[in-house]
Amino acid sequence: MGKLWKILLAIGGIIAGLFMLKSNASKKEFTKKTKANDKKIKAVNKKVAKVKKEKAVTKAKIQKTKDKINSTKSRVRSTKPAKSTVDKFSKKYRTKK
């Protein structure tokens, strides 16, 4: 009976050892994949930062253009009174008789 327990214990130890080796190998593979993903994430973050800077510059340009448009609009006079004056003149002096 003692030998049987020793043999069963040895077989159990061998199986446990194989599981440990397999789990260590999968841990190494997992860390490799994690490092590769970290590198990809860093590359994407750099691109995102670059795009954010470009977006800020574009927004500033848009705001500057809007300000120019608003200042130009404020300087433009209405032509309505001039049109009415021309119409009155035309009616008064340019009518065919």
Secondary structure as UniProt FT lines:
FT   HELIX           2..75
FT   HELIX           80..93
//
